[in-house]
């Protein structure tokens, strides 16, 4: 599930890059994918579509790999539905309905008045359904085309439980799970060596300060 989110995120233009992915449960979630969003004043239609595909990536990966779907996609589906409704009714990005604001008023009536509410509501319902179905199929196709990478990201997740966006991107560029693990081990060694060097340098600096202080005291 989380591997699907991560892979779709990295393979979808206009999606925020992956920061980390984990299958360690947190609250009611069995795991999560954390993106690294950029600060934006406005959101484009392509970015909304990208966000929909990312959210559908978990359910699509379940259907593709397990030939089944779970309740784990509940919040994803709810999020996608809200995005699709906003796309169609709030910001007028639907090509079928055009650049029109169709948000319901507090009493449930639409902006154009009572005479069009029933017709408009049906058009909105059809457009929202079609939009979600279309992007779900696009997401499924993307995962089918990259099934080998999906399996590798899932394998790495099962081994480590938490992985970084850099590791996901390394797999996408063609590196194997073993190569990614070796690179991580090498990075860990370098990090430890750097930490040890920093400690040595700090120790030397402290010794020099003490020697300097002692020398100053002796001169006095």
Residue frames as qw, qx, qy, qz and C-alpha x, y, z in Angstrom:
[[0.000, 0.886, 0.464, 0.000, 0.00, 0.00, 0.00],
 [0.252, -0.876, 0.090, 0.401, 2.62, 2.56, 1.10],
 [0.488, -0.189, 0.584, 0.621, 4.99, 1.46, -1.65],
 [0.315, 0.614, 0.630, 0.357, 2.24, 2.32, -4.13],
 [0.089, -0.966, -0.192, 0.151, 1.87, 5.82, -2.69],
 [0.428, -0.667, 0.335, 0.509, 5.63, 6.36, -2.80],
 [0.489, 0.051, 0.657, 0.572, 6.16, 5.09, -6.33],
 [0.232, 0.769, 0.538, 0.257, 3.24, 7.03, -7.80],
 [0.216, -0.925, -0.058, 0.308, 4.49, 10.17, -6.04],
 [0.405, -0.544, 0.466, 0.568, 7.93, 9.92, -7.61],
 [0.378, 0.154, 0.743, 0.530, 6.67, 8.96, -11.07],
 [0.154, 0.801, 0.572, 0.085, 3.94, 11.60, -11.33],
 [0.302, 0.333, 0.049, 0.892, 4.83, 15.05, -12.68],
 [0.243, -0.566, -0.044, -0.787, 3.75, 17.95, -10.41],
 [0.786, -0.522, -0.326, -0.054, 3.61, 15.73, -7.30],
 [0.262, -0.843, 0.417, -0.214, 5.64, 16.71, -4.23],
 [0.535, 0.387, -0.742, 0.113, 8.69, 14.45, -3.75],
 [0.832, -0.407, -0.378, -0.016, 8.79, 11.71, -1.12],
 [0.153, -0.772, 0.481, -0.388, 10.45, 12.59, 2.17],
 [0.085, -0.274, 0.936, -0.203, 10.02, 9.22, 3.86],
 [0.746, -0.114, -0.426, -0.498, 7.82, 6.13, 3.87],
 [0.119, -0.294, 0.852, -0.417, 7.10, 3.85, 6.79],
 [0.623, -0.237, -0.650, -0.366, 5.00, 0.80, 7.56],
 [0.234, -0.096, -0.731, 0.634, 5.32, 1.36, 11.31],
 [0.193, -0.706, -0.650, -0.205, 1.77, 1.92, 12.64],
 [0.142, 0.011, -0.262, 0.955, 0.95, 5.39, 13.89],
 [0.450, 0.130, 0.262, -0.844, -2.43, 6.03, 15.47],
 [0.775, 0.305, 0.430, -0.347, -5.13, 4.50, 13.30],
 [0.591, 0.691, -0.346, -0.231, -2.80, 4.38, 10.29],
 [0.970, -0.106, 0.162, 0.148, -0.89, 1.19, 9.49],
 [0.611, -0.116, 0.259, 0.739, 1.84, 3.32, 7.92],
 [0.235, 0.911, 0.207, -0.269, 2.21, 6.48, 5.91],
 [0.633, 0.316, 0.212, 0.675, 4.06, 8.24, 3.12],
 [0.190, -0.825, -0.168, 0.505, 5.33, 11.72, 3.99],
 [0.577, 0.652, 0.207, 0.446, 5.85, 14.08, 1.05],
 [0.423, -0.360, -0.065, 0.829, 8.09, 17.14, 1.02],
 [0.273, 0.819, 0.488, 0.127, 5.72, 19.90, -0.13],
 [0.355, 0.170, 0.056, 0.918, 6.85, 23.22, -1.53],
 [0.051, 0.561, 0.426, -0.708, 5.34, 26.46, -0.31],
 [0.150, 0.329, 0.631, 0.686, 2.79, 27.67, -2.87],
 [0.223, 0.193, 0.227, -0.928, 0.39, 30.58, -3.05],
 [0.731, 0.270, -0.043, -0.626, -1.80, 28.87, -5.64],
 [0.546, -0.107, 0.828, 0.068, -2.35, 25.30, -6.84],
 [0.336, 0.331, -0.540, -0.697, -2.62, 24.37, -10.50],
 [0.872, 0.081, -0.008, -0.482, -5.04, 21.86, -11.99],
 [0.731, 0.350, -0.583, 0.061, -2.17, 19.47, -12.81],
 [0.065, 0.357, -0.738, 0.569, -1.07, 19.54, -9.18],
 [0.664, -0.094, 0.358, -0.649, -4.57, 18.62, -8.00],
 [0.897, 0.247, -0.266, -0.252, -4.66, 15.72, -10.47],
 [0.475, 0.425, -0.704, 0.314, -1.22, 14.63, -9.26],
 [0.272, -0.293, 0.642, -0.654, -2.42, 14.69, -5.66],
 [0.846, 0.046, 0.095, -0.523, -5.39, 12.53, -6.61],
 [0.812, 0.338, -0.474, -0.026, -3.15, 9.95, -8.27],
 [0.184, 0.420, -0.737, 0.497, -0.81, 9.85, -5.28],
 [0.524, -0.179, 0.505, -0.662, -3.74, 9.24, -2.93],
 [0.902, 0.183, -0.025, -0.390, -5.07, 6.48, -5.21],
 [0.416, 0.561, -0.715, 0.026, -1.67, 4.80, -5.41],
 [0.285, -0.281, 0.826, -0.397, -2.18, 2.75, -2.26],
 [0.745, 0.224, 0.447, -0.442, -5.50, 1.21, -3.29],
 [0.704, 0.596, -0.285, -0.261, -4.31, 0.69, -6.86],
 [0.192, 0.526, -0.821, 0.109, -1.22, -1.19, -5.65],
 [0.507, -0.079, 0.754, -0.410, -3.41, -3.46, -3.50],
 [0.796, 0.422, 0.188, -0.392, -5.63, -4.29, -6.46],
 [0.553, 0.664, -0.485, -0.132, -2.63, -4.88, -8.72],
 [0.147, 0.462, -0.845, 0.224, -0.55, -7.02, -6.35],
 [0.274, -0.035, 0.845, -0.458, -3.13, -8.68, -4.09],
 [0.243, -0.256, -0.753, -0.555, -6.09, -8.79, -6.49],
 [0.369, -0.671, -0.634, 0.107, -8.08, -7.32, -3.61],
 [0.062, 0.597, -0.117, 0.791, -8.57, -4.00, -1.81],
 [0.439, -0.326, -0.698, 0.463, -8.71, -3.21, 1.91],
 [0.211, -0.902, -0.375, -0.027, -10.30, -0.68, 4.24],
 [0.572, -0.414, 0.015, 0.708, -6.84, 0.86, 4.63],
 [0.263, 0.228, 0.386, 0.855, -7.65, 3.09, 1.65],
 [0.085, -0.770, -0.627, 0.084, -10.68, 4.66, 3.37],
 [0.192, -0.792, -0.078, 0.574, -9.04, 8.01, 4.15],
 [0.272, -0.204, 0.560, 0.756, -7.36, 8.09, 0.73],
 [0.097, 0.478, 0.766, 0.418, -10.69, 7.63, -1.06],
 [0.135, -0.847, -0.450, 0.250, -12.32, 10.29, 1.09],
 [0.269, -0.619, 0.184, 0.714, -9.47, 12.69, 0.29],
 [0.220, 0.037, 0.690, 0.689, -9.66, 11.98, -3.44],
 [0.030, 0.675, 0.718, 0.168, -13.43, 12.50, -3.45],
 [0.177, -0.849, -0.229, 0.442, -13.05, 15.87, -1.74],
 [0.275, -0.413, 0.423, 0.758, -10.34, 16.89, -4.21],
 [0.176, 0.287, 0.772, 0.539, -12.49, 15.87, -7.17],
 [0.040, -0.807, -0.587, 0.054, -15.48, 17.80, -5.83],
 [0.222, -0.766, 0.018, 0.603, -13.33, 20.89, -5.29],
 [0.309, -0.146, 0.620, 0.706, -11.86, 20.50, -8.79],
 [0.079, 0.463, 0.761, 0.448, -15.32, 20.42, -10.33],
 [0.180, -0.811, -0.551, -0.083, -17.43, 22.67, -8.10],
 [0.389, -0.796, -0.130, 0.445, -15.13, 25.18, -6.39],
 [0.276, -0.591, 0.358, 0.668, -12.36, 26.13, -8.78],
 [0.634, 0.661, 0.099, -0.389, -14.06, 25.43, -12.11],
 [0.125, -0.566, 0.732, 0.358, -11.35, 23.18, -13.59],
 [0.607, 0.227, 0.761, -0.009, -13.69, 20.63, -15.17],
 [0.038, -0.138, 0.577, 0.804, -13.65, 20.78, -18.96],
 [0.060, -0.445, -0.855, -0.259, -17.20, 19.42, -19.08],
 [0.182, -0.804, -0.540, 0.173, -18.76, 21.98, -16.72],
 [0.343, 0.711, 0.071, 0.609, -16.36, 24.82, -17.41],
 [0.331, 0.131, -0.417, 0.836, -14.99, 27.67, -15.26],
 [0.457, -0.565, -0.241, -0.643, -18.04, 28.02, -13.06],
 [0.046, -0.217, 0.759, -0.612, -18.32, 28.01, -9.27],
 [0.626, -0.263, -0.553, -0.483, -20.96, 25.47, -8.31],
 [0.171, 0.051, -0.795, 0.580, -20.54, 25.32, -4.56],
 [0.341, -0.621, -0.676, -0.203, -23.78, 24.70, -2.69],
 [0.180, -0.606, 0.185, -0.753, -25.05, 27.42, -0.40],
 [0.150, -0.227, 0.776, -0.569, -25.70, 26.72, 3.27],
 [0.684, 0.123, 0.372, -0.615, -29.26, 25.66, 2.53],
 [0.627, 0.036, 0.763, 0.152, -28.10, 23.14, -0.06],
 [0.576, 0.768, 0.261, -0.103, -29.13, 25.19, -3.09],
 [0.692, 0.084, 0.263, 0.667, -26.67, 25.89, -5.88],
 [0.193, -0.391, 0.034, 0.899, -25.39, 29.29, -6.91],
 [0.062, -0.086, -0.574, -0.812, -27.51, 29.36, -10.07],
 [0.509, -0.078, 0.116, -0.850, -30.76, 29.05, -8.16],
 [0.640, 0.001, 0.667, -0.382, -33.48, 26.51, -7.46],
 [0.775, 0.494, 0.001, -0.394, -34.36, 25.88, -11.10],
 [0.620, 0.574, -0.535, -0.014, -30.99, 24.33, -11.94],
 [0.392, -0.583, 0.650, -0.289, -30.00, 22.63, -8.70],
 [0.880, -0.003, 0.448, -0.159, -31.24, 19.11, -9.55],
 [0.795, 0.599, -0.036, 0.091, -29.77, 19.11, -13.04],
 [0.186, 0.811, -0.484, 0.271, -26.50, 20.64, -11.88],
 [0.603, -0.489, 0.581, -0.246, -26.23, 18.22, -8.97],
 [0.936, 0.175, 0.306, -0.012, -26.51, 15.28, -11.35],
 [0.616, 0.735, -0.194, 0.207, -23.92, 16.76, -13.73],
 [0.143, -0.768, 0.553, -0.291, -21.55, 17.30, -10.84],
 [0.803, -0.266, 0.504, -0.175, -22.03, 13.76, -9.57],
 [0.900, 0.403, 0.138, 0.088, -21.29, 12.28, -13.00],
 [0.410, 0.811, -0.310, 0.279, -18.24, 14.49, -13.55],
 [0.389, -0.677, 0.565, -0.267, -16.78, 13.72, -10.11],
 [0.895, -0.066, 0.434, -0.075, -17.24, 9.98, -10.65],
 [0.800, 0.578, 0.018, 0.160, -15.72, 10.10, -14.14],
 [0.134, 0.857, -0.420, 0.266, -12.76, 12.15, -12.93],
 [0.560, -0.531, 0.604, -0.200, -11.95, 9.72, -10.11],
 [0.922, 0.160, 0.352, -0.014, -12.41, 6.65, -12.33],
 [0.637, 0.740, -0.135, 0.172, -10.17, 8.13, -15.02],
 [0.010, 0.791, -0.540, 0.288, -7.36, 8.99, -12.60],
 [0.763, -0.329, 0.529, -0.173, -7.66, 5.62, -10.87],
 [0.908, 0.369, 0.180, 0.087, -7.15, 3.88, -14.21],
 [0.396, 0.823, -0.310, 0.263, -4.19, 6.15, -14.96],
 [0.377, -0.675, 0.574, -0.269, -2.70, 5.24, -11.58],
 [0.903, -0.044, 0.419, -0.080, -3.23, 1.53, -12.16],
 [0.791, 0.590, -0.008, 0.163, -1.57, 1.74, -15.56],
 [0.103, 0.845, -0.449, 0.272, 1.40, 3.63, -14.12],
 [0.585, -0.487, 0.614, -0.208, 1.92, 0.92, -11.51],
 [0.934, 0.230, 0.273, -0.019, 1.49, -1.87, -14.08],
 [0.609, 0.739, -0.193, 0.214, 4.22, -0.30, -16.20],
 [0.116, 0.666, -0.582, 0.451, 6.52, -0.09, -13.17],
 [0.893, -0.356, -0.154, -0.228, 5.56, -3.30, -11.36],
 [0.807, 0.109, -0.372, 0.446, 9.21, -4.31, -10.86],
 [0.160, 0.420, -0.321, 0.834, 9.97, -1.03, -9.10],
 [0.628, -0.485, -0.020, -0.608, 6.84, -1.37, -6.97],
 [0.939, -0.199, -0.276, 0.038, 7.95, -4.81, -5.81],
 [0.626, 0.232, -0.364, 0.650, 11.44, -3.52, -4.99],
 [0.151, -0.504, 0.218, -0.822, 10.19, -0.56, -2.96],
 [0.812, -0.401, -0.094, -0.413, 7.87, -2.93, -1.08],
 [0.892, -0.005, -0.353, 0.283, 10.76, -5.34, -0.46],
 [0.356, 0.357, -0.360, 0.785, 12.95, -2.56, 0.92],
 [0.445, -0.500, 0.086, -0.737, 10.10, -1.39, 3.14],
 [0.915, -0.290, -0.225, -0.168, 9.59, -4.87, 4.53],
 [0.766, 0.115, -0.375, 0.509, 13.30, -5.12, 5.34],
 [0.308, 0.189, -0.300, 0.883, 13.74, -1.69, 6.91],
 [0.119, -0.665, -0.689, 0.261, 10.18, -0.61, 7.84],
 [0.056, 0.927, 0.120, -0.352, 11.12, 3.02, 7.16],
 [0.657, 0.154, 0.343, 0.654, 12.87, 4.29, 4.03],
 [0.070, -0.596, 0.001, 0.800, 13.77, 7.70, 2.64],
 [0.583, 0.741, 0.127, -0.308, 12.70, 9.41, -0.54],
 [0.113, 0.725, -0.627, -0.263, 16.30, 9.16, -1.76],
 [0.365, -0.157, 0.917, 0.028, 16.10, 5.36, -1.49],
 [0.605, 0.542, 0.534, -0.235, 12.84, 5.29, -3.45],
 [0.406, 0.845, -0.179, -0.298, 14.41, 7.45, -6.15],
 [0.153, -0.551, 0.797, 0.195, 17.49, 5.21, -6.24],
 [0.528, 0.161, 0.833, -0.027, 15.29, 2.20, -7.03],
 [0.536, 0.749, 0.277, -0.275, 13.46, 4.15, -9.73],
 [0.206, 0.818, -0.451, -0.291, 16.79, 4.98, -11.40],
 [0.814, 0.342, -0.452, -0.125, 17.52, 1.26, -11.70],
 [0.054, 0.476, -0.791, 0.381, 19.40, 0.30, -8.55],
 [0.640, -0.231, -0.725, -0.107, 18.56, -2.98, -6.84],
 [0.642, -0.729, -0.103, -0.215, 17.50, -3.33, -3.22],
 [0.866, -0.247, -0.057, 0.431, 20.91, -4.79, -2.43],
 [0.476, 0.385, 0.029, 0.790, 22.70, -1.83, -4.03],
 [0.256, -0.761, -0.094, -0.589, 20.56, 0.63, -2.10],
 [0.800, -0.594, -0.089, 0.014, 21.32, -1.20, 1.14],
 [0.789, 0.000, -0.033, 0.614, 25.06, -1.23, 0.39],
 [0.213, 0.586, 0.046, 0.781, 25.02, 2.50, -0.32],
 [0.512, -0.762, -0.095, -0.385, 23.19, 3.11, 2.93],
 [0.870, -0.401, -0.066, 0.280, 25.73, 1.05, 4.85],
 [0.612, 0.248, 0.011, 0.751, 28.56, 2.98, 3.16],
 [0.081, -0.718, -0.085, -0.686, 26.86, 6.26, 4.04],
 [0.720, -0.674, -0.119, -0.113, 26.51, 5.09, 7.64],
 [0.830, -0.148, -0.055, 0.536, 30.22, 4.29, 7.79],
 [0.350, 0.457, 0.051, 0.816, 31.12, 7.71, 6.38],
 [0.368, -0.764, -0.142, -0.511, 28.75, 9.40, 8.81],
 [0.822, -0.544, -0.104, 0.134, 30.26, 7.56, 11.76],
 [0.713, 0.074, -0.008, 0.698, 33.79, 8.41, 10.60],
 [0.099, 0.626, 0.098, 0.767, 32.82, 12.05, 10.25],
 [0.591, -0.741, -0.140, -0.287, 31.29, 12.01, 13.72],
 [0.854, -0.343, -0.071, 0.386, 34.44, 10.46, 15.16],
 [0.520, 0.316, 0.043, 0.793, 36.60, 13.03, 13.36],
 [0.183, -0.746, -0.131, -0.627, 34.42, 15.84, 14.72],
 [0.753, -0.647, -0.120, -0.015, 34.76, 14.44, 18.23],
 [0.789, -0.081, -0.022, 0.609, 38.54, 14.25, 17.84],
 [0.272, 0.520, 0.093, 0.804, 38.67, 17.82, 16.54],
 [0.436, -0.774, -0.138, -0.437, 36.50, 19.02, 19.41],
 [0.844, -0.471, -0.101, 0.235, 38.72, 17.18, 21.87],
 [0.645, 0.154, 0.017, 0.748, 41.84, 18.74, 20.36],
 [0.000, 0.679, 0.125, 0.724, 40.26, 22.19, 20.51],
 [0.651, -0.724, -0.135, -0.184, 39.36, 21.67, 24.16],
 [0.837, -0.252, -0.051, 0.483, 42.91, 20.55, 24.93],
 [0.441, 0.390, 0.070, 0.805, 44.32, 23.59, 23.15],
 [0.273, -0.772, -0.141, -0.556, 42.00, 25.88, 25.10],
 [0.782, -0.612, -0.098, 0.070, 43.04, 24.30, 28.39],
 [0.758, -0.019, 0.010, 0.651, 46.73, 24.55, 27.47],
 [0.207, 0.585, 0.120, 0.775, 46.28, 28.17, 26.48],
 [0.491, -0.780, -0.133, -0.364, 44.47, 28.93, 29.73],
 [0.850, -0.425, -0.064, 0.304, 47.17, 27.19, 31.75],
 [0.611, 0.233, 0.051, 0.755, 49.89, 29.07, 29.88],
 [0.055, -0.729, -0.122, -0.671, 48.15, 32.37, 30.54],
 [0.689, -0.708, -0.105, -0.111, 47.86, 31.57, 34.25],
 [0.835, -0.197, -0.014, 0.514, 51.55, 30.65, 34.44],
 [0.407, 0.452, 0.085, 0.789, 52.55, 33.89, 32.71],
 [0.313, -0.795, -0.115, -0.506, 50.55, 35.88, 35.21]]
